[in-house]
């Protein structure tokens, strides 16, 4: 049987390493030397400032020329690593990711880390910063795996910012465009996590993955940012006569010109939602399972002790609460231990391209579910106003931007159904919809010269306008409206090739 380079080189995948330590350097050099033998690395040593690589088609250089001045000024205290140590850890990360990503991606993530290191952390945390990060998920993985020596809270804030870049594609030099994973992956992830949770799995393993399970169940419905979810209070469940209620924290500063108090009680506000009994039961089970551990410094729902117990470690001395870094590690391990090892799926990091093949799944980022929740609200008939309130947006325009992903969702649902039909798993039957006949074909002539056949619009009611949006989420985008016809066209004409796409 033929084996490829990755199969010949035995090492643990990056997804299954909790964090780097001194022994990682030795393993990384072994990996490097094996790729030297395979002639992937050419005319270079591990210690060199440039690694010259080739995939036989193109030659790619990975440059480790990080800005020493900005690193020592801004990031040495945050990471707790001297400059040479930091560069070594970048090399370790690149070595460990060999075989999981193409060479161009490894070059790109190195360049992304350079951009981060030369940016003042205060600017990085600013709402107005424009920092072009091409592969933020890999950057998050890298920083999450560094030794816990520095300012964990500050690093956690930086990783939250990077997570926001996970939904943005900067491959073009045009406006920022939100890019989620292929929707096939979200459907598949949902099936897997539900199936896995029904299994008879050891309590320690269940406790380790519990935060991820609750994250998926809650943030897939309520559009929360990862940090908002992580800061959920320990006493978050209230039982009333009509059922259970869940209290969640929402960021009070996002998109607003407010003074920062640096206190959770002031910078966040609480919102209470009625939840199903089954979800309340799962949260209460987790609280019961973890009652033997001491509360976190921030009195949060999730306890850090079971997280470190997964590797038979004690909770780190500087661990004050269950952080974004911890949650990101849980996600990595779920993809490795469950999705790859148990369900035998291949993880694909690239989010740009066509539909995934059978047996493939995109890697999912923690920030994705906020967008999924908003898309689902709108797909199920919710208005932009409802989405605005649930998302905590300041204005309706921000929520309307999420409309641009609905087409991908519907296309993916259709494609998934098509594959099931082709496999013979389901049958498909057209339904007959009863519609009112058009009684008159009066129209309003628009400024553009087009025609609007909406009776509501003729009576100064714009509710039909609010139901359609443009490719960038613009409300009232006429070309997307079923009542709109171009200038000189009749109502029953096929003047637009998007009519059936809208249908």
N, C-alpha and C positions, 0 to 999 in steps of 0.2 A: 504494500500500500504506500502510495506517495504521501509525503508530509511536507507541509510548507514551513517556512522559516519560523513562524510563530509557534507551530506545534513542536518543532525541534528544541526550542528554547524554553526550558521549564522554569517558570516563575509565577508568583501569585499575581493575579490580575489587579489592576489599580482599584477596582471596586471593592476588593476584599481586604484592603489594608486600612486599619483604623487611623493610624497616623505614622509619620516617619520617625525613625530614631537613628542612632549612630550605626547600627547594623545594616540599615538600609543602604548606606553608601557602598558597603562591600557587595551586596546583592546587585546594586545598580551597575557596578563595574563589571560584574560577571555577565550581566545582560549585554552591556556595551561590547565586551570582548567577543561574545557569541555572534553579535551582529557584524563585528569586524570580520570574523571568519566567513560570514555569509556575504561579505562585500557590500553590505548596506551602508556601513560607515567606511569612508575611504580617506586614507592619508591624514588621520587625526588620532589624537589620544583623548582619553576621558577628561584630562586636566586642561585641554586646550580651550581657548576662548571661543573657538568656532568648531562646530561639528559639521563636517562635509558628508552629505548623505546622497544616496541615489536609489531610485526604484527602477533603474535600467531605462526608464523613459526620460526622466529629467533629473538634474542635479540640484539639490536644495541645501542651502547652508543654514544652520541654526546658530544664531549669534547670541552670545551671553554677555554682551557689552552693556550691562545695566548701569544706570547713573548712580555712581557711588555717593556723590554729594547729597542728592535728594533722598537716597535711601537712609543715610546716616542721620539726616536732618529730620525726616518725617517718620520712617518706618522701623528703624532699629529698636526704638523703645516699644512700639506696638507689637512687633513680632518677637522681640527678645532674642534676636539672632544677630551676630556680627555679619558684616557684608559678605565675607568669604563663605561663611556657613550658608547664608541665604542663596548664593549662587550655586553652591553644591546641591542644595535641596531642589532647586529648579532642575538641575541636571538629573537628579534622582527621579523626579517626577516624569521628566521626558523619557528616561530610560524605562521606567515602569509602565509607561503608556505605549511603548513600542508594541506593535502587533494589534493594538486596539484602534489606532487612528492612522490615517495616511500621513506621509511626511509633511505635506503642506499644512495640515492641521497642527502638527507639532511645532512647526515654524510660526504659525499664527498665534498659538497660545503663548509662546515665548514673547512674541512682540506685544501681545495684550498685557502681559505681566509688566513689561517695560513701561507701557503707557500708565499703568496704575502706579508704579513705583515713582515715576517722575511727577505725579500729581499730588498736590497738597491734600491731605485727608479732609480738611475743612472744605475744600473746593469739591472734592469727590462726593461729600455728603450734601452738597448744595443742590437745590431743585433745578437750578439753571445750567448746571454743568453739561457740556457736550463731550462725552468721552467715548470714542468709537471702540467698542469691545466686540470682537467678532465671535469668540467662543467663550462667553461668560461662565457657562456651566463647568468647563474645564478649569477656569481660573478659580472658581469657587471651590472645586475639589482640591486644587493645589493648596490654597490658603487654609482649608479645613484640615489638612493632613499634617501641617507643620506642628512641631512640639509646642505644648502649652507652656510657654515661658513668658509671654508678654502680656499686653493689656487685652484680655479676652473680650471685655465689653466693647472696646473700640473696634477690634477686629470683627466682632459680630455685627456691628453697625455697618461696617464697610461691605461685608458679605451680603447684607440685606440690600444695599444699593446695587451691587453686582447682580443680584437676583432680578432686579427690575430690568436690567439689560438683557436678561435671558429671553425676554419676549420681543426683542427688537432686532431686526436684521439690518446690518450696516453694509451689506455686500455691495450696494449701489451708493453712489455719492449724491443721491437725491434725498428727499425727505425720509424720516424714520418710518419704517413700516413694521407693524407688529407681526411676528411670525411664531405661531404655536407649532407644536409637534403635529404630525399627521393624526387626524382625529381617530383613525383606526387604533392608534396606540392608547388613547384614553378609554375607548370601549374595552379594549383587551386588558388594560391595567385594572379596570373596574371588575371584570370577570375574574381575573386572577386573584385580586386581593380578597374578594368575597368568597371564592372557592377555598383559598388558603385559610381564611379565618374560621371556616366550618370544620377544618381538619382537627384531629386530636394532636395538637402540638404541645411541647413542654411549656410549663408556665414561664420559665426564664426567657424562652424564645418569644413567647406571646407578649410578655412585658416589654421586651426590647422593641418590638414592632408596633406596640399599642399606640404611641403618639402618631405614627404614620397612618394607621388605620383610622383614627379619629380625625386626623387632618383631612383625609380623603372624604370621609362621610360629612364633615361639617363645612369645609371650605368649598366643596363642590356644589353646595347649595347656597351658602351665604358668602358673598364675595369679600373674603378677608385677605389682607396682606399677611405673609408668613409671620412677621414679627407680632402682628396683632393676635394671631392665633397662639403663638408661643407664650404670650403674656396673659393668657386666660387664667383667671383666679382659681385657686384650689377649690373654694366654695362657690362653684359656678352654677350648680343645679338647685332649683327651687321647685318644690311640689305644691301645686295649688289644686283646687277642687276640679278644675277642668283639665288637669294634666301637668306635665313637666315644662319648666321654662329654663332656658340656658342664657346666662349672662356672658357677653363677650366684650372685649375692649376694642375701641376704634380710635385710630390716630386722629387727634384733634388739630394737628398742625399741617397735614398734607394739603398743599394747594392754597394755603391761607397765610395772610400776613399777620401772624400773631407772635407775641413774645413767648419765648421758650422758658419754661420754669425748671426744666430738668427733673421734674417729678412725675412719675407715672400717673398719679391721681389727678394732676392738672393737665398734662399733655395728652392724656387719653380720656375718653368718656365711655361709659358703659351702655350697651344696648341689650335688651332682653328679647329673646325669640321663643315662641312656643315650639317645642320639638316633639317628634314621635316618641312613644314610650320605649321603643326598642333602642333608639339612640341614647336616651337617658339612662337606660339599663347598662349599656356598654360603658358610659362615662362613670357611673356609680361603681361598676365592677372594677374599673381601673383604680379608682380612689380606694376601694377596699383592698385590692391586691397590694397597693403601695403604702398602706397606713403604717407599716412597721418602720418605714424610713423617715428620717427627719425632714421637715419642710424645707423648701428652698429659701434663700434669703429674700426673694421677691414674693414668696408665698404663691407660687404658680401651680397650676394643675399638674404639670409633668415633673416627675422627680428624676434627678440625674443619676442616682445610685444604680438602678437597673441597667442603665446605659453602659456604664463602665464594667459592671459585673459580667457583661457579655464576653469580655476578654479576661475575666477573672482578675480585674483590677479594682482597687479602691477608688472612690470618687476623688478626683484631683483636688488638691488643696485650694486652687483658685477657682473652682467650679461653684458659682453662686446660684445658678439656676440652669434649667435645660435650655440650651441656646440654639440659635439657628445652625451653628456648626454641628451640634449634636444631631439635629433633625436631618441635616444634609447627609451626615454619615449613615443614619438609619436608612435613608433613601438609597444610598449606594449599596448598602448590604442587602436590601430587599431585592434590588435588581440582580445582584450577584447570587445570593443564596437561594432565592425563591424563583425569580423569573428566568435566570440562566440555568441554574443547577437543577431545580425541581421541574420547571415547565419547559426547559430546553429551547428557549427563544434566543435569538441573536439580537443584541442591543445595538441600535443604530443611533449615532449622535447627530448626524447631519439632518437638519430640519428642512432643507430645501430640496425639493425633488417631487417625483410622482408618488403614487400609492406604494406602500410597503409590500414586500413579497410575503407569502405565507411563511410563518416562522420568524418574522422580524417584528421588532417593536422599538419605537423611538424612546430615548431616555427622557424622562419627565422631570421638569424643574418645579420647585416648590411654589413659585409664583404663578404657575400655569392655571391652577384651579380658580383663582380670582377671575380670570378671563372666562374660563369655562362656565362659572356660575352666572356671570352676566349674560353670556351668550344664551345659556339655557333659559334664563328669565325671559329674554326677548323671544326666543324660539317657541316658548310655551304661551306666548301672547301677552307677556308683561310689557308695559309701556316704558319708554325712556325715563319717565319721571320715577317710576317704581325702581328701575335700575339705579338711577341717580341716588335715591334715598338709601337703598340697601348698600351701595358701594361707598357711600360717604363722599360723593363728589359735590363740588361747589355749584356746578351748572350742568345743564342737560347736554351740552355739546360734548363734554368729556365722556359721558355714558354712551352717546350716539356713536362714537368711534368704534365701539365693540360690534356694531352691526356688520362691519366689513368682514368678520370671520364667519358669519352665519352661513354664507354660501358654501364655504368649505365644509362646515358641519353637515349640511344637508347632502352635499355631494358625497361625503364619506358614508353617511347612513345609506344612501342609495347604492353605492358601490359595494358596501358590506352585504346588503340584501341581495344584490346581483350575484355575488360569489356564492351565497347560500343557495340561491335558485339553481345555479350551474352545478352545484354539488348534489342537488336533489334533496336538500334538507328541508326546504320550504317550497310552497307553491305560491304563485302570485296571481291575483285576480283584480281586475279593474272594478272600481266601485262606480256607481252611477250617482252623480250629484244632481240634486234638483236645484235649479237656479231660477230666479225671477227673470222674466223676459224684459228686455230693455223697452220701456214704454215710449221714450222720446230720446232723440239724439241731439238735444240742445247741448251747447258747450260754451265755455268761457274762453275768449281769446286772450292768451297770455302775452306779456311784454315781448317774449322771444318770438312771437308769431305762432307758437304751438297752441294746441287746443286741450282744454281740460273738460272732461265729460262727467266730473263728479258733481252730483246734485248737491251734496253738502257744501262743496266749495262755492257753488253758485249762490248758496244761502249764507255766505260768510262764515261757514264752519270749516275749520282747517284740520279736523280730526283725520280725514283721509290722507292729508299731507304728512302727518306725523307717523303714519304707518309705513312710509317708504324712505329709504336712505340711499345715498350714493356710495361709490367704491371706498371712500374714506370716511364713511359714517355721516355724511352731510344730511341733515333732516330736510324733508320736503324736496328731494331730488327728483324732479319731474320725469326724466327718462326712465326711472325705475318704477314709475307709478302705472298701474293698470288702466287708469282713466286718462292717461296722457297720449296724445297723438301728435306727430310732427306736423308742421305747417303744410297744408294742402292734402292731408291724408284723411280718409274716412274712418269712422269708428271701427268698422269690421275689416280694416286692411291689415296686412302683415308688414307694417312699415318698420318693424324693429326685429332684429334677429334674437333679441333677448326676451321676447314675449314668452316663449316656451321655457326658457331658462327660469324666468320668474315663476311660471306655473309650477 
